[in-house]
Amino acid sequence: MDDQADGRAQDAPRVPVCYRHPDRETGVRCTRCERPICPECMVDASVGFQC
C-alpha cells in the first residue's frame, strides 16, 4: 500500500517519545544521556533537564 494513499506523508518527521513512557511525545532530551524525556521524568539541573 502506498503511504500517501492512506493520508500519511512519506517522509513526515517523527516526534520523539519518552524512553520510559513510550506513549508520551516530547521535545526535551536529558542533558546527560541525550534520551528523550517527558515532564514526569525531568529533574531540573543547572545545565538543563536530566532523567
mmCIF entry with sequence, helices, sheets and N, C-alpha, C, O atoms, coordinates in Angstrom:
data_MODEL
# 
_entry.id   MODEL 
# 
_entity.id                         1 
_entity.type                       polymer 
_entity.pdbx_number_of_molecules   1 
# 
_entity_poly.entity_id                      1 
_entity_poly.type                           'polypeptide(L)' 
_entity_poly.nstd_linkage                   no 
_entity_poly.nstd_monomer                   no 
_entity_poly.pdbx_seq_one_letter_code       MDDQADGRAQDAPRVPVCYRHPDRETGVRCTRCERPICPECMVDASVGFQC 
_entity_poly.pdbx_seq_one_letter_code_can   MDDQADGRAQDAPRVPVCYRHPDRETGVRCTRCERPICPECMVDASVGFQC 
_entity_poly.pdbx_strand_id                 A 
# 
loop_
_entity_poly_seq.entity_id 
_entity_poly_seq.num 
_entity_poly_seq.mon_id 
_entity_poly_seq.hetero 
1 1  MET n 
1 2  ASP n 
1 3  ASP n 
1 4  GLN n 
1 5  ALA n 
1 6  ASP n 
1 7  GLY n 
1 8  ARG n 
1 9  ALA n 
1 10 GLN n 
1 11 ASP n 
1 12 ALA n 
1 13 PRO n 
1 14 ARG n 
1 15 VAL n 
1 16 PRO n 
1 17 VAL n 
1 18 CYS n 
1 19 TYR n 
1 20 ARG n 
1 21 HIS n 
1 22 PRO n 
1 23 ASP n 
1 24 ARG n 
1 25 GLU n 
1 26 THR n 
1 27 GLY n 
1 28 VAL n 
1 29 ARG n 
1 30 CYS n 
1 31 THR n 
1 32 ARG n 
1 33 CYS n 
1 34 GLU n 
1 35 ARG n 
1 36 PRO n 
1 37 ILE n 
1 38 CYS n 
1 39 PRO n 
1 40 GLU n 
1 41 CYS n 
1 42 MET n 
1 43 VAL n 
1 44 ASP n 
1 45 ALA n 
1 46 SER n 
1 47 VAL n 
1 48 GLY n 
1 49 PHE n 
1 50 GLN n 
1 51 CYS n 
# 
_struct_asym.id          A 
_struct_asym.entity_id   1 
# 
loop_
_struct_conf.conf_type_id 
_struct_conf.id 
_struct_conf.pdbx_PDB_helix_id 
_struct_conf.beg_label_comp_id 
_struct_conf.beg_label_asym_id 
_struct_conf.beg_label_seq_id 
_struct_conf.pdbx_beg_PDB_ins_code 
_struct_conf.end_label_comp_id 
_struct_conf.end_label_asym_id 
_struct_conf.end_label_seq_id 
_struct_conf.pdbx_end_PDB_ins_code 
_struct_conf.beg_auth_comp_id 
_struct_conf.beg_auth_asym_id 
_struct_conf.beg_auth_seq_id 
_struct_conf.end_auth_comp_id 
_struct_conf.end_auth_asym_id 
_struct_conf.end_auth_seq_id 
_struct_conf.pdbx_PDB_helix_class 
_struct_conf.details 
_struct_conf.pdbx_PDB_helix_length 
HELX_P HELX_P1 AA1 ASP A 3  ? ASP A 6  ? ASP A 3  ASP A 6  5 ? 4 
HELX_P HELX_P2 AA2 PRO A 39 ? CYS A 41 ? PRO A 39 CYS A 41 5 ? 3 
# 
_struct_conf_type.id          HELX_P 
_struct_conf_type.criteria    ? 
_struct_conf_type.reference   ? 
# 
_struct_sheet.id               AA1 
_struct_sheet.type             ? 
_struct_sheet.number_strands   2 
_struct_sheet.details          ? 
# 
_struct_sheet_order.sheet_id     AA1 
_struct_sheet_order.range_id_1   1 
_struct_sheet_order.range_id_2   2 
_struct_sheet_order.offset       ? 
_struct_sheet_order.sense        anti-parallel 
# 
loop_
_struct_sheet_range.sheet_id 
_struct_sheet_range.id 
_struct_sheet_range.beg_label_comp_id 
_struct_sheet_range.beg_label_asym_id 
_struct_sheet_range.beg_label_seq_id 
_struct_sheet_range.pdbx_beg_PDB_ins_code 
_struct_sheet_range.end_label_comp_id 
_struct_sheet_range.end_label_asym_id 
_struct_sheet_range.end_label_seq_id 
_struct_sheet_range.pdbx_end_PDB_ins_code 
_struct_sheet_range.beg_auth_comp_id 
_struct_sheet_range.beg_auth_asym_id 
_struct_sheet_range.beg_auth_seq_id 
_struct_sheet_range.end_auth_comp_id 
_struct_sheet_range.end_auth_asym_id 
_struct_sheet_range.end_auth_seq_id 
AA1 1 VAL A 43 ? ALA A 45 ? VAL A 43 ALA A 45 
AA1 2 GLY A 48 ? GLN A 50 ? GLY A 48 GLN A 50 
# 
loop_
_atom_site.group_PDB 
_atom_site.id 
_atom_site.type_symbol 
_atom_site.label_atom_id 
_atom_site.label_alt_id 
_atom_site.label_comp_id 
_atom_site.label_asym_id 
_atom_site.label_entity_id 
_atom_site.label_seq_id 
_atom_site.pdbx_PDB_ins_code 
_atom_site.Cartn_x 
_atom_site.Cartn_y 
_atom_site.Cartn_z 
_atom_site.occupancy 
_atom_site.B_iso_or_equiv 
_atom_site.pdbx_formal_charge 
_atom_site.auth_seq_id 
_atom_site.auth_comp_id 
_atom_site.auth_asym_id 
_atom_site.auth_atom_id 
_atom_site.pdbx_PDB_model_num 
ATOM 1   N N  . MET A 1 1  ? 0.843  -1.184 0.000  1.00 0.00 ? 1  MET A N  1 
ATOM 2   C CA . MET A 1 1  ? 0.000  0.000  0.000  1.00 0.00 ? 1  MET A CA 1 
ATOM 3   C C  . MET A 1 1  ? 0.884  1.241  0.000  1.00 0.00 ? 1  MET A C  1 
ATOM 4   O O  . MET A 1 1  ? 1.889  1.292  0.709  1.00 0.00 ? 1  MET A O  1 
ATOM 5   N N  . ASP A 1 2  ? 0.520  2.211  -0.772 1.00 0.00 ? 2  ASP A N  1 
ATOM 6   C CA . ASP A 1 2  ? 1.264  3.463  -0.868 1.00 0.00 ? 2  ASP A CA 1 
ATOM 7   C C  . ASP A 1 2  ? 0.998  4.310  0.375  1.00 0.00 ? 2  ASP A C  1 
ATOM 8   O O  . ASP A 1 2  ? -0.157 4.487  0.761  1.00 0.00 ? 2  ASP A O  1 
ATOM 9   N N  . ASP A 1 3  ? 2.073  4.848  1.020  1.00 0.00 ? 3  ASP A N  1 
ATOM 10  C CA . ASP A 1 3  ? 1.921  5.666  2.228  1.00 0.00 ? 3  ASP A CA 1 
ATOM 11  C C  . ASP A 1 3  ? 1.061  6.897  1.975  1.00 0.00 ? 3  ASP A C  1 
ATOM 12  O O  . ASP A 1 3  ? 0.291  7.301  2.847  1.00 0.00 ? 3  ASP A O  1 
ATOM 13  N N  . GLN A 1 4  ? 1.180  7.488  0.812  1.00 0.00 ? 4  GLN A N  1 
ATOM 14  C CA . GLN A 1 4  ? 0.414  8.688  0.522  1.00 0.00 ? 4  GLN A CA 1 
ATOM 15  C C  . GLN A 1 4  ? -1.058 8.371  0.291  1.00 0.00 ? 4  GLN A C  1 
ATOM 16  O O  . GLN A 1 4  ? -1.905 9.248  0.460  1.00 0.00 ? 4  GLN A O  1 
ATOM 17  N N  . ALA A 1 5  ? -1.376 7.163  -0.083 1.00 0.00 ? 5  ALA A N  1 
ATOM 18  C CA . ALA A 1 5  ? -2.762 6.784  -0.334 1.00 0.00 ? 5  ALA A CA 1 
ATOM 19  C C  . ALA A 1 5  ? -3.589 6.777  0.954  1.00 0.00 ? 5  ALA A C  1 
ATOM 20  O O  . ALA A 1 5  ? -4.788 7.053  0.913  1.00 0.00 ? 5  ALA A O  1 
ATOM 21  N N  . ASP A 1 6  ? -2.970 6.469  2.090  1.00 0.00 ? 6  ASP A N  1 
ATOM 22  C CA . ASP A 1 6  ? -3.745 6.448  3.342  1.00 0.00 ? 6  ASP A CA 1 
ATOM 23  C C  . ASP A 1 6  ? -3.618 7.748  4.129  1.00 0.00 ? 6  ASP A C  1 
ATOM 24  O O  . ASP A 1 6  ? -4.010 7.795  5.295  1.00 0.00 ? 6  ASP A O  1 
ATOM 25  N N  . GLY A 1 7  ? -3.078 8.813  3.515  1.00 0.00 ? 7  GLY A N  1 
ATOM 26  C CA . GLY A 1 7  ? -3.054 10.127 4.140  1.00 0.00 ? 7  GLY A CA 1 
ATOM 27  C C  . GLY A 1 7  ? -1.785 10.473 4.886  1.00 0.00 ? 7  GLY A C  1 
ATOM 28  O O  . GLY A 1 7  ? -1.667 11.592 5.385  1.00 0.00 ? 7  GLY A O  1 
ATOM 29  N N  . ARG A 1 8  ? -0.834 9.569  4.986  1.00 0.00 ? 8  ARG A N  1 
ATOM 30  C CA . ARG A 1 8  ? 0.415  9.858  5.677  1.00 0.00 ? 8  ARG A CA 1 
ATOM 31  C C  . ARG A 1 8  ? 1.465  10.314 4.690  1.00 0.00 ? 8  ARG A C  1 
ATOM 32  O O  . ARG A 1 8  ? 1.576  9.769  3.591  1.00 0.00 ? 8  ARG A O  1 
ATOM 33  N N  . ALA A 1 9  ? 2.222  11.297 5.074  1.00 0.00 ? 9  ALA A N  1 
ATOM 34  C CA . ALA A 1 9  ? 3.330  11.747 4.228  1.00 0.00 ? 9  ALA A CA 1 
ATOM 35  C C  . ALA A 1 9  ? 4.459  10.731 4.319  1.00 0.00 ? 9  ALA A C  1 
ATOM 36  O O  . ALA A 1 9  ? 4.705  10.152 5.377  1.00 0.00 ? 9  ALA A O  1 
ATOM 37  N N  . GLN A 1 10 ? 5.120  10.529 3.234  1.00 0.00 ? 10 GLN A N  1 
ATOM 38  C CA . GLN A 1 10 ? 6.161  9.510  3.184  1.00 0.00 ? 10 GLN A CA 1 
ATOM 39  C C  . GLN A 1 10 ? 7.341  9.845  4.080  1.00 0.00 ? 10 GLN A C  1 
ATOM 40  O O  . GLN A 1 10 ? 7.915  8.949  4.699  1.00 0.00 ? 10 GLN A O  1 
ATOM 41  N N  . ASP A 1 11 ? 7.716  11.120 4.162  1.00 0.00 ? 11 ASP A N  1 
ATOM 42  C CA . ASP A 1 11 ? 8.870  11.493 4.964  1.00 0.00 ? 11 ASP A CA 1 
ATOM 43  C C  . ASP A 1 11 ? 8.472  12.474 6.067  1.00 0.00 ? 11 ASP A C  1 
ATOM 44  O O  . ASP A 1 11 ? 9.170  13.461 6.302  1.00 0.00 ? 11 ASP A O  1 
ATOM 45  N N  . ALA A 1 12 ? 7.367  12.210 6.736  1.00 0.00 ? 12 ALA A N  1 
ATOM 46  C CA . ALA A 1 12 ? 6.912  13.068 7.834  1.00 0.00 ? 12 ALA A CA 1 
ATOM 47  C C  . ALA A 1 12 ? 7.875  12.932 9.013  1.00 0.00 ? 12 ALA A C  1 
ATOM 48  O O  . ALA A 1 12 ? 8.298  11.825 9.346  1.00 0.00 ? 12 ALA A O  1 
ATOM 49  N N  . PRO A 1 13 ? 8.223  14.061 9.646  1.00 0.00 ? 13 PRO A N  1 
ATOM 50  C CA . PRO A 1 13 ? 9.121  13.983 10.803 1.00 0.00 ? 13 PRO A CA 1 
ATOM 51  C C  . PRO A 1 13 ? 8.453  13.250 11.962 1.00 0.00 ? 13 PRO A C  1 
ATOM 52  O O  . PRO A 1 13 ? 7.264  13.434 12.223 1.00 0.00 ? 13 PRO A O  1 
ATOM 53  N N  . ARG A 1 14 ? 9.210  12.438 12.638 1.00 0.00 ? 14 ARG A N  1 
ATOM 54  C CA . ARG A 1 14 ? 8.678  11.683 13.778 1.00 0.00 ? 14 ARG A CA 1 
ATOM 55  C C  . ARG A 1 14 ? 9.000  12.427 15.059 1.00 0.00 ? 14 ARG A C  1 
ATOM 56  O O  . ARG A 1 14 ? 10.132 12.859 15.275 1.00 0.00 ? 14 ARG A O  1 
ATOM 57  N N  . VAL A 1 15 ? 7.992  12.571 15.904 1.00 0.00 ? 15 VAL A N  1 
ATOM 58  C CA . VAL A 1 15 ? 8.178  13.236 17.192 1.00 0.00 ? 15 VAL A CA 1 
ATOM 59  C C  . VAL A 1 15 ? 8.743  12.209 18.158 1.00 0.00 ? 15 VAL A C  1 
ATOM 60  O O  . VAL A 1 15 ? 8.202  11.108 18.261 1.00 0.00 ? 15 VAL A O  1 
ATOM 61  N N  . PRO A 1 16 ? 9.831  12.542 18.877 1.00 0.00 ? 16 PRO A N  1 
ATOM 62  C CA . PRO A 1 16 ? 10.399 11.588 19.829 1.00 0.00 ? 16 PRO A CA 1 
ATOM 63  C C  . PRO A 1 16 ? 9.423  11.308 20.974 1.00 0.00 ? 16 PRO A C  1 
ATOM 64  O O  . PRO A 1 16 ? 8.594  12.149 21.322 1.00 0.00 ? 16 PRO A O  1 
ATOM 65  N N  . VAL A 1 17 ? 9.536  10.121 21.544 1.00 0.00 ? 17 VAL A N  1 
ATOM 66  C CA . VAL A 1 17 ? 8.728  9.745  22.696 1.00 0.00 ? 17 VAL A CA 1 
ATOM 67  C C  . VAL A 1 17 ? 9.645  9.470  23.876 1.00 0.00 ? 17 VAL A C  1 
ATOM 68  O O  . VAL A 1 17 ? 10.805 9.101  23.693 1.00 0.00 ? 17 VAL A O  1 
ATOM 69  N N  . CYS A 1 18 ? 9.131  9.648  25.080 1.00 0.00 ? 18 CYS A N  1 
ATOM 70  C CA . CYS A 1 18 ? 9.888  9.408  26.305 1.00 0.00 ? 18 CYS A CA 1 
ATOM 71  C C  . CYS A 1 18 ? 10.371 7.955  26.344 1.00 0.00 ? 18 CYS A C  1 
ATOM 72  O O  . CYS A 1 18 ? 9.612  7.037  26.032 1.00 0.00 ? 18 CYS A O  1 
ATOM 73  N N  . TYR A 1 19 ? 11.611 7.756  26.720 1.00 0.00 ? 19 TYR A N  1 
ATOM 74  C CA . TYR A 1 19 ? 12.135 6.385  26.745 1.00 0.00 ? 19 TYR A CA 1 
ATOM 75  C C  . TYR A 1 19 ? 11.515 5.564  27.875 1.00 0.00 ? 19 TYR A C  1 
ATOM 76  O O  . TYR A 1 19 ? 11.506 4.336  27.800 1.00 0.00 ? 19 TYR A O  1 
ATOM 77  N N  . ARG A 1 20 ? 11.005 6.204  28.905 1.00 0.00 ? 20 ARG A N  1 
ATOM 78  C CA . ARG A 1 20 ? 10.330 5.482  29.996 1.00 0.00 ? 20 ARG A CA 1 
ATOM 79  C C  . ARG A 1 20 ? 8.835  5.352  29.772 1.00 0.00 ? 20 ARG A C  1 
ATOM 80  O O  . ARG A 1 20 ? 8.213  4.400  30.245 1.00 0.00 ? 20 ARG A O  1 
ATOM 81  N N  . HIS A 1 21 ? 8.254  6.303  29.052 1.00 0.00 ? 21 HIS A N  1 
ATOM 82  C CA . HIS A 1 21 ? 6.812  6.334  28.795 1.00 0.00 ? 21 HIS A CA 1 
ATOM 83  C C  . HIS A 1 21 ? 6.594  6.466  27.285 1.00 0.00 ? 21 HIS A C  1 
ATOM 84  O O  . HIS A 1 21 ? 6.374  7.577  26.802 1.00 0.00 ? 21 HIS A O  1 
ATOM 85  N N  . PRO A 1 22 ? 6.648  5.381  26.537 1.00 0.00 ? 22 PRO A N  1 
ATOM 86  C CA . PRO A 1 22 ? 6.590  5.439  25.071 1.00 0.00 ? 22 PRO A CA 1 
ATOM 87  C C  . PRO A 1 22 ? 5.287  5.989  24.508 1.00 0.00 ? 22 PRO A C  1 
ATOM 88  O O  . PRO A 1 22 ? 5.199  6.228  23.303 1.00 0.00 ? 22 PRO A O  1 
ATOM 89  N N  . ASP A 1 23 ? 4.281  6.195  25.338 1.00 0.00 ? 23 ASP A N  1 
ATOM 90  C CA . ASP A 1 23 ? 3.024  6.762  24.852 1.00 0.00 ? 23 ASP A CA 1 
ATOM 91  C C  . ASP A 1 23 ? 3.013  8.288  24.931 1.00 0.00 ? 23 ASP A C  1 
ATOM 92  O O  . ASP A 1 23 ? 2.016  8.913  24.568 1.00 0.00 ? 23 ASP A O  1 
ATOM 93  N N  . ARG A 1 24 ? 4.108  8.900  25.402 1.00 0.00 ? 24 ARG A N  1 
ATOM 94  C CA . ARG A 1 24 ? 4.186  10.353 25.577 1.00 0.00 ? 24 ARG A CA 1 
ATOM 95  C C  . ARG A 1 24 ? 5.207  10.966 24.639 1.00 0.00 ? 24 ARG A C  1 
ATOM 96  O O  . ARG A 1 24 ? 6.392  10.636 24.688 1.00 0.00 ? 24 ARG A O  1 
ATOM 97  N N  . GLU A 1 25 ? 4.729  11.873 23.772 1.00 0.00 ? 25 GLU A N  1 
ATOM 98  C CA . GLU A 1 25 ? 5.625  12.591 22.867 1.00 0.00 ? 25 GLU A CA 1 
ATOM 99  C C  . GLU A 1 25 ? 6.335  13.689 23.637 1.00 0.00 ? 25 GLU A C  1 
ATOM 100 O O  . GLU A 1 25 ? 5.775  14.254 24.576 1.00 0.00 ? 25 GLU A O  1 
ATOM 101 N N  . THR A 1 26 ? 7.562  13.994 23.244 1.00 0.00 ? 26 THR A N  1 
ATOM 102 C CA . THR A 1 26 ? 8.334  15.033 23.915 1.00 0.00 ? 26 THR A CA 1 
ATOM 103 C C  . THR A 1 26 ? 9.343  15.656 22.970 1.00 0.00 ? 26 THR A C  1 
ATOM 104 O O  . THR A 1 26 ? 9.756  15.043 21.985 1.00 0.00 ? 26 THR A O  1 
ATOM 105 N N  . GLY A 1 27 ? 9.729  16.866 23.276 1.00 0.00 ? 27 GLY A N  1 
ATOM 106 C CA . GLY A 1 27 ? 10.769 17.530 22.506 1.00 0.00 ? 27 GLY A CA 1 
ATOM 107 C C  . GLY A 1 27 ? 11.989 17.816 23.354 1.00 0.00 ? 27 GLY A C  1 
ATOM 108 O O  . GLY A 1 27 ? 12.909 18.504 22.911 1.00 0.00 ? 27 GLY A O  1 
ATOM 109 N N  . VAL A 1 28 ? 12.007 17.288 24.582 1.00 0.00 ? 28 VAL A N  1 
ATOM 110 C CA . VAL A 1 28 ? 13.092 17.553 25.531 1.00 0.00 ? 28 VAL A CA 1 
ATOM 111 C C  . VAL A 1 28 ? 13.965 16.309 25.656 1.00 0.00 ? 28 VAL A C  1 
ATOM 112 O O  . VAL A 1 28 ? 13.462 15.186 25.689 1.00 0.00 ? 28 VAL A O  1 
ATOM 113 N N  . ARG A 1 29 ? 15.268 16.521 25.726 1.00 0.00 ? 29 ARG A N  1 
ATOM 114 C CA . ARG A 1 29 ? 16.215 15.410 25.918 1.00 0.00 ? 29 ARG A CA 1 
ATOM 115 C C  . ARG A 1 29 ? 17.014 15.611 27.196 1.00 0.00 ? 29 ARG A C  1 
ATOM 116 O O  . ARG A 1 29 ? 17.265 16.746 27.603 1.00 0.00 ? 29 ARG A O  1 
ATOM 117 N N  . CYS A 1 30 ? 17.406 14.535 27.817 1.00 0.00 ? 30 CYS A N  1 
ATOM 118 C CA . CYS A 1 30 ? 18.261 14.571 29.003 1.00 0.00 ? 30 CYS A CA 1 
ATOM 119 C C  . CYS A 1 30 ? 19.621 15.138 28.597 1.00 0.00 ? 30 CYS A C  1 
ATOM 120 O O  . CYS A 1 30 ? 20.182 14.736 27.577 1.00 0.00 ? 30 CYS A O  1 
ATOM 121 N N  . THR A 1 31 ? 20.148 16.064 29.384 1.00 0.00 ? 31 THR A N  1 
ATOM 122 C CA . THR A 1 31 ? 21.446 16.660 29.042 1.00 0.00 ? 31 THR A CA 1 
ATOM 123 C C  . THR A 1 31 ? 22.610 15.698 29.282 1.00 0.00 ? 31 THR A C  1 
ATOM 124 O O  . THR A 1 31 ? 23.699 15.911 28.749 1.00 0.00 ? 31 THR A O  1 
ATOM 125 N N  . ARG A 1 32 ? 22.402 14.650 30.068 1.00 0.00 ? 32 ARG A N  1 
ATOM 126 C CA . ARG A 1 32 ? 23.473 13.669 30.308 1.00 0.00 ? 32 ARG A CA 1 
ATOM 127 C C  . ARG A 1 32 ? 23.493 12.576 29.258 1.00 0.00 ? 32 ARG A C  1 
ATOM 128 O O  . ARG A 1 32 ? 24.525 12.324 28.636 1.00 0.00 ? 32 ARG A O  1 
ATOM 129 N N  . CYS A 1 33 ? 22.346 11.919 29.057 1.00 0.00 ? 33 CYS A N  1 
ATOM 130 C CA . CYS A 1 33 ? 22.324 10.745 28.181 1.00 0.00 ? 33 CYS A CA 1 
ATOM 131 C C  . CYS A 1 33 ? 21.705 11.000 26.812 1.00 0.00 ? 33 CYS A C  1 
ATOM 132 O O  . CYS A 1 33 ? 21.747 10.125 25.947 1.00 0.00 ? 33 CYS A O  1 
ATOM 133 N N  . GLU A 1 34 ? 21.128 12.191 26.601 1.00 0.00 ? 34 GLU A N  1 
ATOM 134 C CA . GLU A 1 34 ? 20.544 12.580 25.316 1.00 0.00 ? 34 GLU A CA 1 
ATOM 135 C C  . GLU A 1 34 ? 19.275 11.810 24.943 1.00 0.00 ? 34 GLU A C  1 
ATOM 136 O O  . GLU A 1 34 ? 18.799 11.939 23.815 1.00 0.00 ? 34 GLU A O  1 
ATOM 137 N N  . ARG A 1 35 ? 18.714 11.011 25.863 1.00 0.00 ? 35 ARG A N  1 
ATOM 138 C CA . ARG A 1 35 ? 17.469 10.313 25.554 1.00 0.00 ? 35 ARG A CA 1 
ATOM 139 C C  . ARG A 1 35 ? 16.286 11.260 25.740 1.00 0.00 ? 35 ARG A C  1 
ATOM 140 O O  . ARG A 1 35 ? 16.335 12.137 26.602 1.00 0.00 ? 35 ARG A O  1 
ATOM 141 N N  . PRO A 1 36 ? 15.219 11.099 24.945 1.00 0.00 ? 36 PRO A N  1 
ATOM 142 C CA . PRO A 1 36 ? 14.038 11.954 25.106 1.00 0.00 ? 36 PRO A CA 1 
ATOM 143 C C  . PRO A 1 36 ? 13.318 11.642 26.418 1.00 0.00 ? 36 PRO A C  1 
ATOM 144 O O  . PRO A 1 36 ? 13.163 10.478 26.786 1.00 0.00 ? 36 PRO A O  1 
ATOM 145 N N  . ILE A 1 37 ? 12.875 12.699 27.126 1.00 0.00 ? 37 ILE A N  1 
ATOM 146 C CA . ILE A 1 37 ? 12.189 12.525 28.409 1.00 0.00 ? 37 ILE A CA 1 
ATOM 147 C C  . ILE A 1 37 ? 10.930 13.399 28.468 1.00 0.00 ? 37 ILE A C  1 
ATOM 148 O O  . ILE A 1 37 ? 10.887 14.489 27.898 1.00 0.00 ? 37 ILE A O  1 
ATOM 149 N N  . CYS A 1 38 ? 9.914  12.898 29.166 1.00 0.00 ? 38 CYS A N  1 
ATOM 150 C CA . CYS A 1 38 ? 8.669  13.635 29.351 1.00 0.00 ? 38 CYS A CA 1 
ATOM 151 C C  . CYS A 1 38 ? 8.763  14.460 30.640 1.00 0.00 ? 38 CYS A C  1 
ATOM 152 O O  . CYS A 1 38 ? 9.695  14.272 31.422 1.00 0.00 ? 38 CYS A O  1 
ATOM 153 N N  . PRO A 1 39 ? 7.807  15.376 30.870 1.00 0.00 ? 39 PRO A N  1 
ATOM 154 C CA . PRO A 1 39 ? 7.863  16.212 32.077 1.00 0.00 ? 39 PRO A CA 1 
ATOM 155 C C  . PRO A 1 39 ? 7.923  15.422 33.388 1.00 0.00 ? 39 PRO A C  1 
ATOM 156 O O  . PRO A 1 39 ? 8.538  15.875 34.354 1.00 0.00 ? 39 PRO A O  1 
ATOM 157 N N  . GLU A 1 40 ? 7.293  14.255 33.428 1.00 0.00 ? 40 GLU A N  1 
ATOM 158 C CA . GLU A 1 40 ? 7.321  13.447 34.657 1.00 0.00 ? 40 GLU A CA 1 
ATOM 159 C C  . GLU A 1 40 ? 8.726  12.920 34.963 1.00 0.00 ? 40 GLU A C  1 
ATOM 160 O O  . GLU A 1 40 ? 9.080  12.722 36.125 1.00 0.00 ? 40 GLU A O  1 
ATOM 161 N N  . CYS A 1 41 ? 9.511  12.697 33.927 1.00 0.00 ? 41 CYS A N  1 
ATOM 162 C CA . CYS A 1 41 ? 10.862 12.148 34.102 1.00 0.00 ? 41 CYS A CA 1 
ATOM 163 C C  . CYS A 1 41 ? 11.928 13.224 34.276 1.00 0.00 ? 41 CYS A C  1 
ATOM 164 O O  . CYS A 1 41 ? 13.077 12.907 34.584 1.00 0.00 ? 41 CYS A O  1 
ATOM 165 N N  . MET A 1 42 ? 11.566 14.489 34.085 1.00 0.00 ? 42 MET A N  1 
ATOM 166 C CA . MET A 1 42 ? 12.542 15.572 34.145 1.00 0.00 ? 42 MET A CA 1 
ATOM 167 C C  . MET A 1 42 ? 12.937 15.916 35.561 1.00 0.00 ? 42 MET A C  1 
ATOM 168 O O  . MET A 1 42 ? 12.089 16.032 36.446 1.00 0.00 ? 42 MET A O  1 
ATOM 169 N N  . VAL A 1 43 ? 14.230 16.079 35.769 1.00 0.00 ? 43 VAL A N  1 
ATOM 170 C CA . VAL A 1 43 ? 14.781 16.597 37.017 1.00 0.00 ? 43 VAL A CA 1 
ATOM 171 C C  . VAL A 1 43 ? 15.513 17.880 36.646 1.00 0.00 ? 43 VAL A C  1 
ATOM 172 O O  . VAL A 1 43 ? 16.429 17.857 35.824 1.00 0.00 ? 43 VAL A O  1 
ATOM 173 N N  . ASP A 1 44 ? 15.119 18.985 37.240 1.00 0.00 ? 44 ASP A N  1 
ATOM 174 C CA . ASP A 1 44 ? 15.735 20.271 36.923 1.00 0.00 ? 44 ASP A CA 1 
ATOM 175 C C  . ASP A 1 44 ? 17.191 20.259 37.387 1.00 0.00 ? 44 ASP A C  1 
ATOM 176 O O  . ASP A 1 44 ? 17.488 19.889 38.522 1.00 0.00 ? 44 ASP A O  1 
ATOM 177 N N  . ALA A 1 45 ? 18.086 20.665 36.502 1.00 0.00 ? 45 ALA A N  1 
ATOM 178 C CA . ALA A 1 45 ? 19.515 20.723 36.807 1.00 0.00 ? 45 ALA A CA 1 
ATOM 179 C C  . ALA A 1 45 ? 20.054 22.062 36.335 1.00 0.00 ? 45 ALA A C  1 
ATOM 180 O O  . ALA A 1 45 ? 19.400 22.749 35.551 1.00 0.00 ? 45 ALA A O  1 
ATOM 181 N N  . SER A 1 46 ? 21.219 22.440 36.794 1.00 0.00 ? 46 SER A N  1 
ATOM 182 C CA . SER A 1 46 ? 21.809 23.714 36.410 1.00 0.00 ? 46 SER A CA 1 
ATOM 183 C C  . SER A 1 46 ? 22.135 23.794 34.929 1.00 0.00 ? 46 SER A C  1 
ATOM 184 O O  . SER A 1 46 ? 22.287 24.889 34.388 1.00 0.00 ? 46 SER A O  1 
ATOM 185 N N  . VAL A 1 47 ? 22.242 22.673 34.279 1.00 0.00 ? 47 VAL A N  1 
ATOM 186 C CA . VAL A 1 47 ? 22.574 22.624 32.859 1.00 0.00 ? 47 VAL A CA 1 
ATOM 187 C C  . VAL A 1 47 ? 21.394 22.205 31.977 1.00 0.00 ? 47 VAL A C  1 
ATOM 188 O O  . VAL A 1 47 ? 21.591 21.868 30.810 1.00 0.00 ? 47 VAL A O  1 
ATOM 189 N N  . GLY A 1 48 ? 20.195 22.220 32.508 1.00 0.00 ? 48 GLY A N  1 
ATOM 190 C CA . GLY A 1 48 ? 19.012 21.820 31.750 1.00 0.00 ? 48 GLY A CA 1 
ATOM 191 C C  . GLY A 1 48 ? 18.211 20.798 32.530 1.00 0.00 ? 48 GLY A C  1 
ATOM 192 O O  . GLY A 1 48 ? 18.059 20.915 33.746 1.00 0.00 ? 48 GLY A O  1 
ATOM 193 N N  . PHE A 1 49 ? 17.696 19.793 31.831 1.00 0.00 ? 49 PHE A N  1 
ATOM 194 C CA . PHE A 1 49 ? 16.923 18.736 32.480 1.00 0.00 ? 49 PHE A CA 1 
ATOM 195 C C  . PHE A 1 49 ? 17.648 17.411 32.332 1.00 0.00 ? 49 PHE A C  1 
ATOM 196 O O  . PHE A 1 49 ? 18.246 17.117 31.298 1.00 0.00 ? 49 PHE A O  1 
ATOM 197 N N  . GLN A 1 50 ? 17.579 16.628 33.382 1.00 0.00 ? 50 GLN A N  1 
ATOM 198 C CA . GLN A 1 50 ? 18.180 15.288 33.370 1.00 0.00 ? 50 GLN A CA 1 
ATOM 199 C C  . GLN A 1 50 ? 17.124 14.271 33.764 1.00 0.00 ? 50 GLN A C  1 
ATOM 200 O O  . GLN A 1 50 ? 16.113 14.608 34.379 1.00 0.00 ? 50 GLN A O  1 
ATOM 201 N N  . CYS A 1 51 ? 17.375 13.024 33.400 1.00 0.00 ? 51 CYS A N  1 
ATOM 202 C CA . CYS A 1 51 ? 16.443 11.962 33.756 1.00 0.00 ? 51 CYS A CA 1 
ATOM 203 C C  . CYS A 1 51 ? 16.876 11.268 35.041 1.00 0.00 ? 51 CYS A C  1 
ATOM 204 O O  . CYS A 1 51 ? 16.207 10.341 35.498 1.00 0.00 ? 51 CYS A O  1 
# 
